[in-house]
Amino acid sequence: MRKCFFRSLIIILCVLFACSACQSPTNTKETSPTTKVALEIVYKKNQICYAITSSGSDMALYSFNAAAQPIFDQDGKSSTATDLQPGMLVSLEYDGYILETYPAQFSGVSSIRVTGVHANSVEFLGSLVSGMFPSATPEEVERWEITFSGDDFLSAKEKRALEYKMQEEWIGANVFVDPEETRTKKTGHITIDAKKGENDTVQLTIRVDSVVQDPTERKMTVSIQDGKWTMGH
């Protein structure tokens, strides 16, 4: 009787195992969640884009690699990383993770869509300052401080982007924009004064003062034409 019971139990277990083996395998891999963020590209180096959030109080500077990514222009047509330019507003889709680097880096970028164009103040002002930047070695000028006065020309987050851009372009120079603490020894000072005028014009005065040359100053009137900052006449 006991043998019959165990024989029946073994048969039942075999049948159940065979039935479970015949079932279709279940795909246990979950679909990766995606997150969208609205950004403004403020600086670009090769295929790496540096961006700030286009709205809100987020002060972080972000980066993403645009190479080999699905990119679409404002009309929804396929585009390339080469077409992405500073000043463009983009909607970036990624896997929801941000790497704790500086700048912070978006992980798992899956698409980039251009949503508009903004007058890029960071790129424009950076080119003006670079044109006045004196040739100096770190031994002569250990630190450069860029400070602002007058009306706002850059937002706080744009100033952080300008600081990074200058650090990248002025190799070997320590550049600080609106530093919390100022120094005088072996420090070069760049001051930018902005005064808003009529018809959306801005009077800019840029002064460079360092120990390696006499102070230089440049005044100019700038305005936005066709979505870009341009020099006035």
Secondary structure, 3 states (H helix, E strand, C coil): CHHHHHHHHHHHHHHHHHHHHHCCCCCCCCCCCCEEEEEEEEEEECCEEEEEECCCCCCCCEEEECCCCCEECCCCCEECHHHCCCCEEEEEEECCCEECCCCEEECCCCEEEEEEECCCHHHHHHHHHHHHCCCCCCCCCCEEEEEEEECCCCCHHHHHHHHHHHHHHCCCCCEEECCCCCCCCCEEEEEEEEEECHHHEEEEEEEEECCCCCCEEEEEEEEEECCEEEECC
